[in-house]
């Protein structure tokens, strides 16, 4: 079936995390308002308990360049605890449909949603497009994503934004995220600035901000 398109109005840049390190100097720009560049229906539909997370779609980058980004988005979505996340690999997509990725705005084979529902036992499908990606400083990443009810094709949530570390507010928000959420596997600069040098770490910040509005129905 063909999914309807959603035109999401882009609003102010994403929220800064209020948590952080006591030694962080508040020299950067003030916190930005919470993201408003998302869509959810006025009347909620059925509760989604299991959601198939499809791999990132990109027309510019090969699969092997997207593995770390796929993992970052899967990790941050799972942390939300809104539903059980069922990752669908590119290999499984290819086995089921002969395609390794699907975009959120393209015309889909008629049986995509029904087969994912049957094969994966899900009641929702989450499509994510990498609309822009520059891994060089200042790193930037564009994300367009859409959550669809598998039984009806109803769009339950959609989001569209470009996160650009060249914007001082975005850079400061990413550094605060790194300070708050970094761990021993991801060594930190004292000001969180290492996230601006690592596309995979920046992707975790982007995923966290993207999913922050999910469930706001």
C-alpha positions in Angstrom: 0.0 0.0 0.0 1.1 3.6 -0.5 1.6 5.5 2.7 0.3 9.0 2.8 2.8 11.8 3.0 3.1 14.2 5.8 4.5 17.7 5.6 6.1 18.5 8.9 6.6 22.2 9.7 10.2 22.8 10.8 10.4 24.8 14.0 13.1 25.9 16.4 16.2 23.8 17.0 16.2 21.0 19.5 16.2 21.1 23.3 19.2 21.4 25.5 19.5 19.0 28.3 19.4 20.7 31.7 21.5 18.1 33.4 25.2 18.2 33.2 28.5 18.5 35.0 28.9 20.9 37.9 32.1 22.3 36.4 30.5 23.1 33.0 30.7 26.8 32.3 27.5 28.4 31.0 29.3 30.3 28.3 27.3 29.1 25.4 23.8 30.1 24.2 20.8 29.6 26.5 18.7 26.4 26.3 16.4 26.1 23.3 12.7 25.3 23.5 11.6 21.7 23.2 11.3 20.5 19.6 8.0 21.2 17.9 8.9 19.9 14.4 6.9 16.7 14.7 3.4 15.4 13.9 1.0 13.2 15.8 -2.7 12.7 15.1 -5.3 14.7 17.1 -7.1 11.4 17.9 -4.7 8.6 19.0 -5.2 5.2 17.4 -4.5 1.7 18.7 -1.7 1.3 21.2 1.5 0.1 19.6 3.2 -2.5 21.7 5.8 -3.9 19.3 7.4 -1.7 16.6 9.6 -2.9 13.7 12.5 -0.5 13.4 13.7 -0.5 9.7 17.3 0.4 8.9 18.2 4.0 7.9 17.4 4.8 4.3 20.0 6.8 2.4 20.5 7.3 -1.3 24.0 8.7 -0.8 25.8 6.2 1.5 26.4 2.4 1.2 25.1 0.0 3.8 28.5 -0.4 5.5 28.7 3.3 6.2 25.4 3.3 8.0 25.9 0.4 10.5 27.0 2.7 13.3 24.2 5.1 12.7 21.6 2.2 12.6 23.0 1.0 16.0 22.8 4.5 17.5 19.1 5.0 16.5 18.2 1.5 17.7 19.9 2.1 21.1 18.3 5.5 21.7 14.8 4.3 20.7 15.0 1.3 23.0 16.0 3.6 25.9 12.6 5.4 25.6 10.8 2.2 26.7 7.6 3.2 24.8 7.2 -0.2 23.2 9.2 -3.3 22.3 11.6 -2.4 19.5 12.1 -5.1 16.9 15.1 -4.3 14.7 14.7 -5.5 11.1 18.1 -5.9 9.4 18.9 -5.0 5.8 19.5 -8.7 5.1 16.0 -9.6 6.4 14.4 -6.9 4.4 16.2 -8.2 1.3 15.0 -11.8 2.0 11.4 -10.6 2.5 11.1 -8.0 -0.2 14.2 -8.0 -2.3 15.1 -4.5 -1.0 17.6 -3.5 1.7 16.0 -0.3 2.7 12.7 1.6 2.4 12.2 5.4 2.5 9.4 7.0 4.6 8.0 8.9 1.6 8.3 6.4 -1.3 5.6 4.2 -2.7 5.9 0.8 -1.0 5.1 -2.7 -2.2 1.5 -3.4 -1.2 2.4 -6.2 1.2 5.2 -4.5 3.2 3.1 -3.6 6.3 1.1 -6.8 6.4 4.2 -9.0 5.9 6.2 -7.2 8.6 3.2 -7.6 10.9 3.0 -11.3 10.2 6.7 -12.1 10.0 7.8 -9.9 13.0 4.7 -9.9 15.1 4.6 -6.1 15.2 1.7 -3.6 15.2 3.8 -0.6 14.1 6.6 0.1 11.6 9.1 3.0 12.0 10.7 4.3 8.8 13.8 6.6 9.0 15.5 8.5 6.3 18.9 10.0 6.5 18.1 13.1 4.4 21.5 14.8 4.9 24.8 13.7 6.4 28.2 15.5 6.6 30.6 13.5 8.9 33.2 16.3 8.7 33.4 19.2 11.2 31.0 20.8 11.7 29.1 17.5 11.6 25.5 17.7 10.5 22.7 15.1 10.1 19.2 15.4 8.7 16.5 13.0 9.8 13.0 12.3 8.5 11.1 9.6 10.3 7.6 8.2 10.3 5.8 5.7 12.6 2.9 3.8 10.9 0.3 1.5 12.3 0.9 -1.9 10.6 -2.8 -2.8 10.5 -4.2 0.5 9.0 -1.2 2.5 7.6 -2.2 5.4 9.8 0.7 7.7 10.5 1.0 7.9 14.3 4.0 10.2 14.5 6.4 11.9 12.1 9.5 14.1 12.5 11.8 16.0 10.1 14.8 18.1 11.0 18.4 18.9 10.1 20.8 18.9 13.1 23.8 21.1 12.3 26.7 21.4 14.8 27.6 24.6 12.9 24.7 26.1 14.8 25.9 27.2 18.3 22.7 26.1 20.0 22.9 22.6 18.5 26.6 22.2 19.3 26.0 23.2 22.9 23.0 20.8 23.2 25.2 17.9 21.8 27.9 18.7 24.3 25.5 18.6 27.1 24.1 15.3 25.9 27.7 13.9 25.8 28.4 15.1 29.4 25.2 13.6 30.6 25.1 10.3 28.7 28.8 9.5 28.0 30.4 6.4 29.5 33.7 4.7 29.8 33.3 3.3 26.3 33.0 6.9 25.1 35.8 9.0 26.8 34.7 12.6 27.3 36.4 15.8 26.9 35.8 17.9 30.0 33.4 20.1 28.1 31.7 17.3 26.1 33.3 18.6 22.9 34.4 15.2 21.7 30.9 14.5 20.4 31.5 17.2 17.7 34.4 15.1 16.4 32.6 11.8 16.2 29.7 11.2 13.7 28.6 8.1 15.6 28.4 9.9 18.9 26.6 12.8 17.3 24.1 10.3 15.8 23.2 9.2 19.3 22.4 12.8 20.2 20.4 13.2 17.0 18.4 10.0 17.7 17.8 11.0 21.3 16.4 14.4 20.2 14.4 12.9 17.3 12.6 10.4 19.6 12.1 13.0 22.4 8.7 13.9 20.9 7.6 10.3 20.2 4.6 9.4 22.3 3.4 13.0 22.7 -0.1 12.3 21.4 
